[in-house]
Amino acid sequence: MSRTVRLLVVDDSALVRRTVTRLLEEDPGLTVVGTAADGAEALEKAERLSPDVVTLDVAMPVMDGLTCLAEMVRRLRQRVVLLSTLAVDGSFTTYKALALGAVDFVAKPGRDGGIRTTEELGAELRRKVWTAASIPAAKVGTCAGRSTTPGPVPGRGAGRSHATEARTPAAPRGLIGIGGSTGGAIALETLLRGLPPALPAALLAVQHMPTGFSAGFARYLDSVSAIPVKEGEDGEPVLAGRAYIAPGGRHLRVQAARAGHVLRLDGVSPADEGFRPSINALLCSVAAACRSRTVGVLLSGMGEDGVAGMAAVRKLGGRTLVQDETSSVVFGMAERAVERGVVESVLPIERLAGAVVQAAGGAA
């Protein structure tokens, strides 16, 4: 994108507004055209200045960030990148913001935050602002979650029946590897909501997000999914009817064991396509482990991560499916995989769960 991207920076801290402005304008293609200290001021300036992208804090006076976000998306189809602090309920707030239509989020430096320096913050923020600016305004909010009201307490798995919890865990008949980036978090939630409790395969997922957010993301997904969802642990047995989320900053792979497969986490190997965890690392691993009993899935996201992994799944006889352009916030990774000729089916997110179940052998 060669044009200048016009930005509105919203935060109740004057210091943060100055810092974010400085970090953004280190890129000559980014120009901050205004700042705001609360949600009400942000809405007024967004309408008056028509910025390409808004960076938005959550905890603000007068009008909080989530209320402001909902109005920006509904009234203005405004592209928003959330500035999120990881706190006790920070993860849930972040995922609710994504469900309301935020394009992406960046973790502020601070206690337990995934980004530790202002330099890292700046690089991440600039990258995500450019990605947000590339999204057509008409698509903003159209792929957000249908329900934006607080759900059950994360981790209680209210979407599952008691019969599901009582079922004796077994080795999976196959493995489903899923990857997503920008827009992928809400797509993954939609897919998980559509899976049956008696899924005979295990699901392993990589979602690009800062270190420190993956555990909360897994707990949130567990609260809305029909199958148990958790952050993967090194050496943990892979079980049918379970979903495992890759921890931030660590590749997720599977390894053959005496009674099936176990998870392996790797925080040492280099990033792949700029990411750790890498979708490629996951998909190549599950393809090698299960060959024709593997299903590879790419959701919304920008870049090339996952393309080589989908090629590996296809080469070894597995099934490959991707989310279509209409339901994706960014049809990037999936489009690259389609262009490479390694995708069997391109489907809207509402139909993807059913296709995954069928490709994985149906429900037990």
C-alpha positions in Angstrom: 0.0 0.0 0.0 1.6 3.2 -1.2 -0.8 5.8 0.2 -0.5 7.4 3.6 -2.6 5.8 6.3 -4.4 8.3 8.5 -4.7 7.3 12.2 -6.7 8.2 15.3 -5.0 7.3 18.6 -7.3 6.8 21.6 -6.1 6.4 25.2 -6.9 8.1 28.5 -3.2 8.5 29.3 -1.5 11.5 27.6 1.8 9.7 27.9 0.5 6.6 26.1 -1.0 8.8 23.4 2.3 10.5 22.8 4.2 7.3 22.8 1.9 5.5 20.4 1.9 8.5 18.1 5.7 8.5 18.1 6.0 4.8 17.4 3.4 4.9 14.6 5.0 7.9 12.9 8.4 6.2 12.7 6.9 4.8 9.5 6.6 7.7 7.1 3.5 6.1 5.6 1.6 6.4 8.8 0.2 9.8 10.0 -1.7 10.4 13.2 -4.4 13.0 12.4 -5.9 13.1 15.9 -5.9 11.8 19.4 -8.7 11.3 22.0 -8.8 10.7 25.7 -12.2 8.9 26.0 -14.7 7.0 24.0 -17.1 9.8 23.4 -14.3 12.1 22.1 -13.0 9.2 20.0 -16.4 8.7 18.3 -16.8 12.5 17.6 -13.3 12.6 16.0 -13.7 9.4 14.1 -16.8 10.8 12.4 -15.2 14.2 11.8 -11.7 13.1 10.7 -12.5 9.8 9.0 -9.3 8.0 9.9 -8.3 4.8 8.1 -7.5 3.0 11.4 -8.2 3.7 15.1 -6.0 2.4 17.9 -8.2 2.0 20.9 -7.7 1.5 24.6 -10.3 -0.3 26.7 -10.4 1.2 30.1 -11.4 4.9 29.6 -13.7 7.4 31.3 -17.0 8.9 29.9 -17.3 6.0 27.4 -15.3 2.8 27.7 -13.5 1.2 24.8 -15.9 -1.7 24.2 -18.9 0.6 24.0 -17.0 3.0 21.7 -15.8 0.1 19.5 -19.3 -1.3 19.1 -20.5 2.2 17.9 -17.5 2.7 15.6 -18.1 -0.6 13.9 -21.9 -0.3 13.7 -22.1 3.4 12.6 -18.8 3.9 10.8 -17.5 0.5 9.7 -14.3 1.8 11.4 -11.2 -0.4 11.3 -10.0 -0.7 15.0 -6.8 -2.2 16.5 -7.2 -2.7 20.2 -4.4 -1.8 22.6 -4.9 -4.4 25.4 -3.4 -4.9 28.8 -3.2 -8.5 30.0 -5.0 -8.5 33.3 -7.2 -10.8 35.3 -10.1 -10.4 32.9 -8.0 -8.8 30.1 -8.2 -11.9 27.9 -12.0 -12.1 28.0 -12.2 -8.4 27.2 -9.9 -8.8 24.3 -11.9 -11.7 22.8 -15.1 -9.8 23.3 -13.6 -6.8 21.4 -12.7 -9.2 18.5 -16.3 -10.4 18.6 -17.6 -6.8 18.4 -15.5 -6.3 15.3 -12.0 -5.2 16.2 -9.6 -6.2 13.5 -6.8 -7.2 15.8 -5.1 -6.4 19.1 -1.7 -5.5 20.4 -0.6 -6.1 24.0 0.7 -3.1 25.9 4.0 -3.5 27.7 3.5 -4.2 31.4 2.9 -6.9 33.9 2.5 -10.3 32.2 2.2 -8.6 28.8 3.5 -10.4 25.8 5.5 -7.4 24.4 8.2 -6.2 26.7 9.7 -3.1 25.0 8.4 0.0 23.3 10.5 -1.1 20.2 8.7 -4.4 20.0 5.4 -2.6 20.6 6.0 -0.2 17.8 6.9 -2.9 15.3 3.9 -5.0 16.2 1.6 -2.0 16.2 2.8 -0.7 12.8 2.4 -4.1 11.2 -1.1 -4.6 12.5 -2.1 -1.1 11.5 -1.0 -1.7 7.9 -2.9 -5.0 7.9 -6.0 -3.3 9.2 -5.8 -0.5 6.7 -5.8 -3.0 3.9 -9.2 -4.5 4.9 -12.2 -3.0 3.0 -14.3 -1.0 5.3 -17.4 -2.9 4.1 -16.0 -6.1 5.7 -15.4 -4.6 9.1 -17.7 -6.2 11.7 -19.4 -8.5 9.1 -17.5 -11.6 10.3 -17.7 -10.8 14.0 -19.2 -13.3 16.5 -23.0 -13.3 16.6 -23.1 -13.1 20.4 -21.3 -10.3 22.1 -22.8 -10.7 25.6 -20.6 -12.2 28.3 -20.7 -16.0 28.2 -20.2 -18.5 31.0 -17.1 -18.4 33.2 -14.2 -19.4 31.0 -13.0 -23.0 31.6 -16.4 -24.4 32.7 -17.3 -25.6 29.3 -21.0 -24.8 29.5 -21.4 -25.8 25.8 -20.7 -29.4 26.6 -23.0 -32.1 27.9 -22.4 -34.2 31.0 -22.2 -37.2 28.8 -19.3 -35.7 26.9 -17.4 -35.1 30.1 -18.1 -38.7 31.3 -16.9 -40.4 28.1 -13.6 -42.3 28.5 -10.8 -40.5 26.6 -9.4 -42.4 23.7 -6.7 -42.0 21.1 -8.0 -40.1 18.1 -8.7 -41.7 14.7 -7.1 -38.6 13.1 -5.7 -35.2 13.6 -7.2 -31.8 12.6 -4.6 -29.0 12.3 -6.0 -25.5 12.1 -4.2 -22.1 11.6 -5.4 -18.5 11.7 -4.1 -15.0 12.0 -6.0 -11.7 11.6 -9.7 -12.5 11.9 -8.9 -16.1 12.7 -9.8 -16.0 16.4 -13.5 -15.4 15.7 -13.4 -17.9 12.9 -12.0 -20.5 15.2 -14.7 -19.8 17.7 -17.4 -20.2 15.1 -15.8 -23.5 13.9 -15.6 -24.9 17.4 -19.2 -24.0 18.2 -20.2 -26.2 15.2 -18.4 -29.4 16.1 -20.2 -32.3 17.7 -19.3 -33.5 21.2 -18.4 -37.0 19.9 -15.7 -35.8 17.5 -13.5 -38.9 16.8 -10.4 -36.8 15.9 -8.3 -34.4 18.0 -8.0 -30.7 17.0 -4.8 -28.7 17.3 -4.8 -25.0 16.5 -2.3 -22.2 16.1 -3.7 -18.7 16.3 -1.2 -15.8 15.9 -1.3 -13.8 19.1 1.1 -12.3 21.6 2.7 -14.4 24.3 0.6 -14.4 27.4 -2.8 -14.4 25.7 -3.1 -18.0 24.5 -4.1 -19.5 27.9 -7.0 -17.1 28.3 -8.0 -17.6 24.7 -8.1 -21.4 25.3 -10.2 -20.9 28.4 -12.6 -18.6 26.5 -13.0 -21.1 23.7 -13.6 -23.9 26.2 -16.5 -22.0 27.6 -18.3 -21.9 24.2 -17.2 -25.1 22.6 -19.0 -28.5 22.5 -15.6 -30.2 23.0 -13.0 -29.4 25.7 -10.4 -26.8 24.8 -7.1 -26.2 26.6 -3.7 -24.7 26.0 -1.4 -27.5 25.0 1.3 -28.8 27.4 4.5 -30.5 26.6 4.3 -34.3 26.8 0.5 -34.3 27.1 -1.3 -37.2 25.4 -3.4 -36.3 22.4 -7.1 -37.4 23.0 -10.1 -37.7 20.7 -12.7 -35.1 21.0 -10.3 -32.5 22.5 -8.9 -29.3 21.1 -5.4 -28.0 22.0 -4.3 -24.4 21.5 -0.6 -23.6 20.8 0.9 -21.5 23.6 2.2 -18.1 22.5 5.9 -18.1 21.7 6.2 -21.9 21.3 5.8 -24.1 18.3 3.2 -26.9 18.7 3.9 -30.3 17.2 2.9 -34.0 17.8 5.2 -36.9 18.4 4.5 -40.6 18.2 4.2 -42.4 21.5 3.5 -46.0 22.6 -0.3 -45.5 22.8 -0.8 -42.8 20.2 0.7 -39.3 20.1 1.8 -36.6 22.6 2.2 -32.9 22.2 5.6 -31.3 21.9 6.2 -27.6 22.6 9.3 -25.9 21.2 10.3 -22.4 22.3 13.8 -22.6 20.9 13.5 -23.3 17.1 13.4 -20.2 14.9 10.2 -18.5 13.9 8.7 -19.7 10.6 7.4 -17.0 8.3 8.0 -14.7 11.2 5.8 -16.6 13.7 6.3 -18.8 16.7 4.0 -20.7 17.1 4.0 -21.4 13.3 1.1 -22.9 11.4 3.5 -24.6 9.1 5.3 -26.3 12.0 1.9 -27.7 13.3 0.6 -28.8 9.9 3.8 -30.5 8.8 3.9 -32.3 12.1 0.4 -33.6 12.1 0.7 -34.6 8.4 3.8 -36.7 9.2 2.1 -38.2 12.2 -1.3 -39.2 10.6 -0.7 -38.9 6.9 -4.1 -39.7 5.2 -5.9 -39.3 8.5 -5.0 -35.6 8.7 -7.2 -32.6 8.0 -5.5 -29.3 7.4 -7.5 -26.0 7.8 -6.6 -22.4 7.1 -8.8 -19.6 8.5 -8.7 -15.8 8.0 -5.2 -14.3 8.1 -2.5 -12.5 6.2 0.8 -13.9 4.9 2.3 -17.2 3.9 2.3 -19.1 7.2 0.4 -22.4 6.7 0.9 -22.7 3.0 3.8 -25.1 3.2 2.0 -27.0 5.9 -1.1 -27.4 3.7 1.1 -28.7 0.9 2.6 -31.3 3.3 -0.9 -32.4 4.3 -2.0 -32.8 0.7 1.2 -34.6 -0.3 0.8 -37.2 2.4 -2.8 -37.9 1.5 -4.6 -35.7 4.0 -7.6 -33.4 3.4 -7.3 -29.6 3.0 -10.0 -27.0 3.6 -9.9 -23.2 3.8 -12.2 -20.4 4.9 -13.6 -18.5 1.9 -12.9 -14.8 1.0 -16.4 -13.5 1.8 -16.4 -14.7 5.4 -12.7 -14.0 6.0 -11.5 -10.7 7.4 -8.2 -11.2 5.4 -8.2 -13.8 2.6 -4.4 -14.0 2.5 -3.0 -17.3 3.8 -5.9 -19.3 2.3 -5.6 -17.5 -1.0 -1.9 -18.4 -1.2 -2.7 -22.0 -0.5 -5.4 -22.0 -3.2 -2.9 -20.4 -5.7 -0.4 -23.2 -4.9 -3.0 -25.8 -5.7 -3.0 -27.6 -2.4 -6.6 -26.9 -1.3 -9.5 -29.3 -1.8 -12.4 -27.1 -0.6 -13.0 -23.4 -0.1 -16.0 -22.8 2.2 -17.8 -20.1 4.2 -17.0 -20.3 7.9 -20.6 -21.4 8.7 -20.1 -24.6 6.6 -16.5 -25.3 7.6 -17.3 -27.3 10.8 -19.5 -29.7 9.0 -16.9 -30.2 6.3 -14.2 -30.8 8.9 -16.3 -33.4 10.7 -16.9 -35.2 7.4 -13.3 -35.1 6.4 -12.3 -36.4 9.8 -14.6 -39.4 9.5 -17.8 -38.1 11.1 -18.9 -38.2 14.7 -18.4 -41.3 16.9 
